[in-house]
């Protein structure tokens, strides 16, 4: 796609207020966690419980509306609209583009929870299910796999697609800065260039940092657990901080190098490694059972996705939805600006 120069882009999008304000707020939040982690934990838990209790219905509804809106756009004449100038053509191959979407949109969270969720939901079953183990282990396993796919399927990409489509449209079609506030220009007009737009961008930065922090924490725990299992290194804070430092360096290196020289190359390497892992698990494990599980889970997901999307279980108070489904919807939404 046609692009402005790097200097012009930075100058156009830079906002000292957003940068300084978000930095101060994030540093204060981190210091809170360092000085009093127990107080931060209890406060965050209280806030999370309040949000789930009062706005859980909103998360469940809006996540499904994202999918519906995306489908309507796709099958309508708007689906043929090029997200760029009329003469622009894609810069990257389809495989590299898909790889970058998965690496940036799901990445290590998908790798971690792709294994963890089916196991967790096998023993701690979703609302409406009460299989006795091990007698009904097969049914429990099917439900666990289905909810694992549910949390990383259409709803995740629904949230990503809304923000991605909007940013692409306003940036490349309307020549607006690649900022979340630009999406509100048709509603707010020039107010997006003032304090209102800066407030929107500030919220987007903090949201993205929260999502990235969650992913960093999960990835550090996963990688450190694997390293400590395969080596004499202890699975503790020093190892986890070292892993986070390495991941941060790779992220900054790829970002500074740009899409073609940094992100794209890491993505292609990531695709190769992911492909090797997939084929190893498929052929070194119980191949037929895995293939049958894939087909069964896909059919079960397609048959139950609507009921799962709108199942709030208001007559129970076990907190399963808040700790799982609503958590994932909020997490995906926080990553959508990224």
The 8 nearest C-alpha neighbors of each residue, nearest first, counted from 0:
[[1, 87, 88, 89, 2, 83, 90, 84],
 [0, 2, 87, 3, 84, 83, 171, 88],
 [3, 1, 0, 4, 171, 5, 8, 170],
 [4, 2, 8, 7, 5, 1, 6, 9],
 [3, 5, 7, 6, 8, 2, 9, 1],
 [4, 6, 8, 7, 9, 3, 2, 10],
 [7, 5, 9, 8, 4, 10, 3, 11],
 [8, 6, 10, 4, 5, 9, 11, 3],
 [7, 9, 5, 11, 6, 10, 4, 12],
 [10, 8, 6, 12, 11, 7, 13, 5],
 [11, 9, 7, 13, 8, 12, 6, 5],
 [12, 10, 8, 9, 13, 7, 176, 6],
 [11, 13, 9, 10, 176, 8, 14, 177],
 [12, 14, 10, 9, 11, 15, 18, 8],
 [13, 15, 16, 17, 18, 12, 197, 19],
 [16, 14, 18, 17, 19, 13, 20, 21],
 [15, 17, 19, 14, 18, 20, 197, 21],
 [18, 16, 20, 201, 14, 15, 19, 21],
 [17, 19, 15, 21, 16, 20, 22, 14],
 [18, 20, 22, 16, 21, 17, 15, 23],
 [21, 19, 23, 17, 22, 18, 16, 24],
 [20, 22, 24, 18, 23, 19, 17, 25],
 [23, 21, 19, 25, 20, 24, 26, 18],
 [24, 22, 26, 20, 21, 25, 27, 19],
 [25, 23, 21, 27, 22, 26, 28, 20],
 [24, 26, 28, 22, 27, 23, 21, 29],
 [27, 25, 29, 23, 28, 24, 22, 30],
 [28, 26, 30, 24, 25, 29, 23, 31],
 [27, 29, 25, 31, 26, 30, 24, 32],
 [30, 28, 26, 32, 31, 27, 25, 33],
 [31, 29, 33, 27, 32, 28, 34, 26],
 [32, 30, 28, 29, 34, 33, 35, 27],
 [31, 33, 36, 29, 30, 35, 34, 39],
 [32, 34, 30, 31, 35, 36, 29, 28],
 [35, 33, 31, 32, 30, 36, 29, 38],
 [34, 36, 38, 32, 37, 31, 33, 39],
 [37, 35, 32, 39, 38, 33, 40, 34],
 [36, 38, 40, 39, 35, 41, 32, 42],
 [39, 37, 41, 40, 35, 36, 42, 32],
 [40, 38, 36, 42, 37, 41, 32, 43],
 [39, 41, 37, 43, 38, 42, 36, 44],
 [40, 42, 44, 38, 43, 39, 45, 37],
 [43, 41, 45, 39, 44, 40, 38, 46],
 [42, 44, 46, 40, 45, 41, 39, 47],
 [43, 45, 47, 41, 42, 46, 40, 48],
 [46, 44, 42, 48, 47, 43, 41, 49],
 [45, 47, 43, 49, 44, 48, 42, 50],
 [48, 46, 44, 50, 49, 45, 43, 51],
 [47, 49, 51, 45, 46, 50, 52, 44],
 [48, 50, 46, 52, 47, 51, 53, 45],
 [51, 49, 47, 54, 53, 52, 48, 46],
 [52, 50, 55, 48, 54, 49, 53, 321],
 [51, 53, 49, 50, 55, 54, 48, 321],
 [52, 54, 50, 51, 55, 49, 56, 57],
 [55, 53, 57, 50, 56, 51, 52, 58],
 [54, 56, 51, 58, 57, 52, 53, 59],
 [55, 57, 59, 54, 58, 60, 311, 53],
 [58, 56, 54, 60, 55, 59, 61, 62],
 [59, 57, 55, 61, 60, 56, 62, 325],
 [58, 60, 56, 57, 62, 61, 55, 309],
 [61, 59, 57, 63, 58, 62, 56, 64],
 [60, 62, 64, 58, 63, 59, 57, 65],
 [63, 61, 65, 64, 60, 59, 154, 58],
 [62, 64, 66, 65, 61, 60, 67, 154],
 [63, 65, 61, 67, 66, 62, 68, 60],
 [64, 66, 157, 68, 62, 63, 67, 158],
 [67, 65, 157, 69, 63, 64, 68, 70],
 [68, 66, 64, 70, 69, 65, 71, 63],
 [67, 69, 71, 65, 70, 66, 64, 72],
 [68, 70, 66, 72, 67, 71, 73, 65],
 [69, 71, 73, 67, 72, 68, 66, 74],
 [72, 70, 68, 73, 69, 74, 75, 67],
 [71, 73, 69, 75, 78, 70, 74, 77],
 [72, 74, 78, 70, 71, 75, 69, 77],
 [73, 75, 71, 72, 78, 70, 76, 77],
 [76, 74, 72, 77, 78, 73, 71, 79],
 [75, 77, 78, 79, 74, 80, 72, 73],
 [78, 76, 80, 75, 79, 72, 73, 74],
 [77, 79, 73, 72, 76, 80, 75, 74],
 [78, 80, 77, 76, 81, 73, 75, 74],
 [79, 81, 77, 78, 82, 76, 83, 85],
 [82, 80, 83, 79, 85, 84, 87, 78],
 [83, 81, 168, 167, 80, 171, 172, 84],
 [84, 82, 171, 81, 172, 87, 0, 85],
 [83, 85, 87, 86, 172, 171, 81, 82],
 [84, 86, 87, 83, 81, 82, 88, 80],
 [85, 87, 84, 88, 83, 0, 81, 1],
 [88, 86, 0, 84, 85, 83, 1, 89],
 [87, 89, 0, 90, 86, 83, 85, 84],
 [90, 88, 91, 0, 87, 92, 93, 83],
 [89, 91, 0, 88, 92, 87, 96, 259],
 [92, 90, 89, 96, 95, 93, 94, 259],
 [91, 93, 95, 94, 96, 90, 89, 97],
 [92, 94, 96, 95, 97, 91, 98, 89],
 [95, 93, 97, 96, 92, 98, 91, 99],
 [96, 94, 98, 92, 97, 93, 99, 91],
 [95, 97, 93, 99, 98, 94, 91, 92],
 [98, 96, 100, 94, 99, 95, 93, 101],
 [99, 97, 95, 101, 96, 100, 266, 102],
 [98, 100, 102, 96, 101, 97, 266, 103],
 [101, 99, 97, 103, 98, 104, 102, 96],
 [100, 102, 104, 98, 105, 99, 103, 106],
 [101, 103, 106, 99, 100, 104, 105, 98],
 [104, 102, 100, 101, 99, 105, 106, 337],
 [105, 103, 101, 100, 102, 106, 334, 159],
 [104, 106, 101, 109, 102, 108, 103, 107],
 [107, 105, 102, 108, 109, 101, 103, 104],
 [106, 108, 110, 109, 218, 111, 105, 214],
 [109, 107, 111, 110, 106, 105, 112, 214],
 [108, 110, 107, 112, 113, 105, 111, 106],
 [109, 111, 107, 113, 108, 112, 106, 114],
 [112, 110, 108, 109, 113, 114, 107, 115],
 [113, 111, 115, 114, 116, 109, 110, 108],
 [112, 114, 110, 109, 111, 115, 116, 147],
 [113, 115, 112, 111, 116, 117, 110, 118],
 [114, 116, 112, 118, 113, 117, 119, 111],
 [115, 117, 119, 112, 118, 147, 114, 120],
 [118, 116, 143, 144, 120, 119, 147, 115],
 [119, 117, 121, 116, 115, 120, 143, 122],
 [120, 118, 116, 121, 117, 122, 123, 115],
 [121, 119, 143, 123, 124, 117, 122, 118],
 [120, 122, 118, 143, 139, 140, 119, 123],
 [121, 123, 120, 119, 124, 118, 139, 132],
 [124, 122, 120, 119, 121, 125, 118, 319],
 [123, 125, 120, 121, 122, 128, 126, 129],
 [126, 124, 128, 127, 319, 120, 123, 320],
 [127, 125, 128, 124, 312, 319, 320, 129],
 [126, 128, 125, 129, 312, 124, 310, 315],
 [129, 127, 126, 125, 124, 130, 139, 142],
 [130, 128, 131, 124, 127, 126, 125, 139],
 [129, 131, 135, 139, 128, 132, 138, 136],
 [130, 132, 135, 134, 133, 129, 136, 139],
 [133, 131, 134, 136, 135, 130, 139, 122],
 [132, 134, 136, 135, 131, 137, 130, 139],
 [133, 135, 132, 136, 131, 130, 137, 138],
 [136, 134, 131, 137, 138, 133, 132, 130],
 [135, 137, 133, 139, 132, 138, 134, 140],
 [136, 138, 140, 139, 135, 141, 134, 133],
 [137, 139, 141, 140, 136, 135, 142, 130],
 [140, 138, 136, 142, 121, 141, 137, 130],
 [139, 141, 143, 137, 121, 138, 142, 136],
 [140, 142, 138, 144, 139, 143, 145, 137],
 [141, 143, 145, 139, 140, 144, 146, 138],
 [144, 142, 117, 120, 140, 121, 146, 141],
 [143, 145, 117, 147, 141, 142, 146, 140],
 [146, 144, 142, 148, 147, 143, 296, 300],
 [147, 145, 149, 148, 143, 144, 150, 142],
 [146, 148, 144, 145, 149, 116, 150, 117],
 [149, 147, 145, 146, 151, 150, 152, 144],
 [150, 148, 146, 152, 147, 151, 145, 300],
 [149, 151, 147, 148, 152, 146, 327, 324],
 [152, 150, 148, 155, 149, 147, 153, 154],
 [151, 153, 149, 148, 154, 155, 150, 156],
 [152, 154, 156, 155, 157, 66, 151, 149],
 [155, 153, 157, 156, 152, 62, 66, 158],
 [154, 156, 157, 158, 151, 153, 331, 152],
 [157, 155, 159, 153, 158, 154, 160, 152],
 [156, 158, 66, 154, 65, 160, 155, 159],
 [159, 157, 156, 155, 160, 161, 332, 65],
 [160, 158, 335, 156, 157, 162, 161, 163],
 [159, 161, 163, 157, 162, 158, 164, 156],
 [162, 160, 164, 163, 158, 159, 165, 157],
 [161, 163, 165, 160, 164, 159, 166, 335],
 [164, 162, 160, 166, 165, 161, 159, 167],
 [163, 165, 167, 161, 162, 166, 160, 168],
 [164, 166, 162, 168, 163, 167, 161, 182],
 [167, 165, 163, 169, 168, 164, 170, 162],
 [166, 168, 164, 170, 165, 169, 171, 82],
 [167, 169, 172, 165, 166, 170, 82, 171],
 [170, 168, 173, 166, 175, 172, 167, 171],
 [171, 169, 175, 174, 167, 177, 168, 173],
 [170, 172, 83, 174, 168, 167, 173, 169],
 [171, 173, 168, 83, 169, 174, 170, 84],
 [172, 174, 169, 175, 170, 171, 168, 176],
 [175, 173, 170, 171, 172, 169, 176, 168],
 [174, 176, 170, 169, 173, 181, 177, 171],
 [177, 175, 178, 170, 12, 181, 174, 11],
 [178, 176, 170, 166, 175, 179, 181, 12],
 [179, 177, 180, 181, 176, 200, 166, 12],
 [178, 180, 181, 182, 200, 203, 199, 177],
 [179, 181, 196, 182, 178, 183, 199, 191],
 [182, 180, 184, 183, 179, 178, 175, 176],
 [181, 183, 180, 179, 184, 165, 169, 166],
 [182, 184, 181, 186, 180, 185, 187, 191],
 [183, 185, 188, 187, 181, 186, 182, 191],
 [186, 184, 183, 188, 187, 182, 181, 189],
 [187, 185, 184, 183, 188, 182, 191, 190],
 [188, 186, 184, 190, 183, 185, 191, 189],
 [187, 189, 184, 190, 185, 186, 191, 183],
 [190, 188, 191, 192, 187, 184, 193, 196],
 [189, 191, 193, 192, 188, 187, 195, 196],
 [190, 192, 196, 189, 193, 180, 195, 184],
 [193, 191, 190, 189, 196, 194, 197, 195],
 [194, 192, 190, 191, 195, 196, 197, 189],
 [193, 195, 197, 196, 198, 192, 190, 191],
 [196, 194, 198, 197, 193, 191, 190, 199],
 [195, 197, 191, 180, 199, 198, 194, 193],
 [196, 198, 194, 200, 199, 195, 201, 17],
 [199, 197, 201, 195, 196, 200, 194, 202],
 [198, 200, 196, 202, 197, 201, 180, 203],
 [201, 199, 203, 197, 202, 198, 180, 179],
 [202, 200, 198, 204, 17, 203, 199, 197],
 [201, 203, 199, 205, 200, 204, 206, 198],
 [204, 202, 200, 206, 201, 205, 207, 199],
 [205, 203, 207, 201, 206, 202, 208, 200],
 [206, 204, 208, 202, 207, 203, 209, 201],
 [207, 205, 203, 333, 209, 204, 208, 202],
 [206, 208, 210, 204, 333, 209, 205, 334],
 [207, 209, 211, 205, 210, 206, 212, 204],
 [210, 208, 212, 206, 207, 211, 205, 213],
 [209, 211, 207, 213, 333, 208, 212, 334],
 [210, 212, 208, 214, 213, 209, 215, 207],
 [213, 211, 215, 209, 214, 210, 208, 216],
 [214, 212, 210, 216, 211, 215, 209, 217],
 [213, 215, 211, 217, 216, 212, 218, 108],
 [216, 214, 212, 218, 213, 217, 219, 211],
 [217, 215, 213, 219, 214, 218, 212, 220],
 [216, 218, 214, 220, 219, 215, 221, 213],
 [217, 219, 221, 215, 220, 216, 214, 222],
 [220, 218, 216, 222, 239, 221, 217, 223],
 [221, 219, 217, 223, 218, 222, 224, 216],
 [220, 222, 218, 224, 219, 223, 217, 225],
 [221, 223, 225, 219, 224, 220, 218, 226],
 [224, 222, 226, 220, 225, 221, 234, 219],
 [225, 223, 221, 227, 222, 226, 220, 234],
 [224, 226, 228, 222, 223, 227, 229, 221],
 [225, 227, 223, 229, 228, 224, 230, 222],
 [226, 228, 232, 230, 224, 234, 233, 229],
 [229, 227, 225, 226, 230, 224, 231, 232],
 [230, 228, 226, 227, 225, 231, 232, 224],
 [229, 231, 227, 232, 228, 226, 233, 225],
 [230, 232, 227, 233, 229, 228, 226, 234],
 [233, 231, 227, 230, 234, 226, 238, 228],
 [234, 232, 227, 235, 231, 238, 230, 223],
 [233, 235, 227, 223, 224, 238, 232, 236],
 [236, 234, 238, 237, 233, 239, 223, 232],
 [235, 237, 239, 238, 240, 234, 241, 233],
 [238, 236, 240, 239, 235, 241, 234, 242],
 [237, 239, 241, 240, 236, 235, 242, 234],
 [238, 240, 236, 242, 219, 241, 237, 223],
 [241, 239, 243, 237, 242, 238, 236, 244],
 [242, 240, 244, 238, 239, 243, 237, 245],
 [241, 243, 239, 245, 244, 240, 219, 246],
 [244, 242, 240, 246, 241, 245, 247, 219],
 [245, 243, 241, 247, 242, 246, 240, 248],
 [244, 246, 248, 242, 247, 243, 249, 241],
 [247, 245, 243, 249, 248, 244, 250, 242],
 [248, 246, 250, 244, 245, 249, 243, 251],
 [247, 249, 245, 251, 250, 246, 252, 244],
 [250, 248, 252, 246, 247, 251, 253, 245],
 [249, 251, 247, 253, 248, 252, 254, 246],
 [250, 252, 254, 248, 253, 249, 255, 247],
 [253, 251, 249, 255, 250, 254, 248, 256],
 [252, 254, 261, 262, 256, 250, 251, 255],
 [255, 253, 251, 257, 256, 252, 250, 261],
 [256, 254, 252, 257, 253, 251, 261, 250],
 [257, 255, 261, 253, 254, 260, 252, 258],
 [258, 256, 254, 261, 255, 260, 259, 253],
 [257, 259, 262, 261, 263, 260, 256, 254],
 [258, 260, 263, 257, 261, 262, 264, 256],
 [261, 259, 256, 257, 258, 264, 263, 262],
 [262, 260, 253, 256, 257, 258, 264, 263],
 [261, 263, 258, 253, 265, 264, 266, 259],
 [262, 264, 266, 259, 258, 265, 261, 267],
 [265, 263, 267, 266, 261, 262, 260, 268],
 [264, 266, 268, 262, 263, 267, 269, 261],
 [265, 267, 269, 263, 264, 268, 99, 98],
 [266, 268, 270, 264, 269, 265, 263, 271],
 [269, 267, 265, 271, 266, 270, 264, 272],
 [268, 270, 266, 272, 267, 271, 273, 265],
 [271, 269, 267, 273, 268, 272, 274, 266],
 [270, 272, 274, 268, 269, 273, 275, 267],
 [273, 271, 275, 269, 274, 270, 276, 268],
 [272, 274, 276, 270, 275, 271, 269, 277],
 [275, 273, 277, 271, 272, 276, 270, 278],
 [274, 276, 272, 278, 273, 277, 279, 271],
 [277, 275, 273, 279, 274, 278, 280, 272],
 [276, 278, 274, 280, 279, 275, 273, 281],
 [279, 277, 281, 275, 280, 276, 282, 274],
 [278, 280, 276, 283, 281, 277, 282, 275],
 [281, 279, 277, 283, 278, 284, 282, 276],
 [282, 280, 278, 286, 279, 284, 283, 277],
 [281, 283, 284, 279, 286, 280, 278, 285],
 [284, 282, 280, 279, 281, 285, 286, 278],
 [285, 283, 282, 280, 281, 286, 279, 289],
 [286, 284, 288, 287, 289, 283, 281, 282],
 [285, 287, 289, 281, 282, 288, 284, 290],
 [286, 288, 290, 289, 285, 291, 292, 281],
 [287, 289, 291, 285, 286, 290, 292, 293],
 [288, 290, 292, 286, 287, 291, 285, 293],
 [289, 291, 293, 287, 292, 288, 286, 294],
 [290, 292, 288, 294, 293, 289, 287, 295],
 [293, 291, 289, 295, 290, 294, 296, 288],
 [294, 292, 290, 296, 291, 295, 297, 289],
 [293, 295, 297, 291, 292, 296, 298, 290],
 [296, 294, 292, 298, 297, 293, 299, 291],
 [297, 295, 299, 293, 298, 145, 294, 292],
 [296, 298, 300, 294, 299, 295, 293, 301],
 [299, 297, 301, 295, 300, 296, 302, 294],
 [298, 300, 296, 302, 297, 301, 295, 303],
 [299, 301, 297, 303, 304, 298, 302, 145],
 [302, 300, 298, 299, 304, 303, 297, 305],
 [303, 301, 299, 300, 304, 298, 305, 297],
 [302, 304, 300, 306, 305, 301, 299, 307],
 [303, 305, 307, 300, 301, 306, 308, 302],
 [306, 304, 308, 307, 303, 309, 302, 301],
 [305, 307, 308, 303, 309, 304, 310, 302],
 [308, 306, 304, 310, 305, 309, 303, 149],
 [309, 307, 305, 306, 310, 304, 59, 63],
 [308, 310, 306, 307, 311, 59, 305, 60],
 [309, 311, 307, 312, 308, 306, 59, 313],
 [310, 312, 313, 309, 56, 320, 59, 55],
 [311, 313, 314, 310, 315, 126, 127, 316],
 [314, 312, 311, 315, 316, 310, 56, 52],
 [315, 313, 312, 316, 311, 317, 126, 127],
 [314, 316, 313, 312, 317, 318, 126, 311],
 [317, 315, 318, 314, 313, 319, 312, 320],
 [316, 318, 319, 315, 320, 126, 321, 312],
 [319, 317, 321, 316, 320, 322, 315, 323],
 [320, 318, 322, 321, 317, 323, 125, 126],
 [321, 319, 324, 323, 322, 318, 325, 311],
 [322, 320, 325, 318, 323, 319, 51, 326],
 [321, 323, 319, 320, 326, 318, 324, 325],
 [322, 324, 320, 326, 321, 325, 319, 327],
 [325, 323, 320, 327, 326, 321, 328, 150],
 [326, 324, 321, 328, 327, 323, 320, 329],
 [327, 325, 323, 329, 324, 328, 322, 321],
 [326, 328, 330, 324, 325, 329, 331, 323],
 [327, 329, 325, 331, 330, 326, 332, 324],
 [330, 328, 332, 326, 327, 331, 333, 325],
 [331, 329, 327, 333, 332, 328, 210, 326],
 [332, 330, 334, 328, 333, 329, 155, 327],
 [331, 333, 329, 335, 334, 330, 158, 328],
 [332, 334, 206, 330, 210, 207, 331, 335],
 [335, 333, 331, 337, 332, 210, 207, 336],
 [334, 336, 159, 332, 337, 333, 162, 158],
 [337, 335, 334, 162, 207, 203, 333, 179],
 [336, 334, 335, 207, 103, 104, 333, 211]]
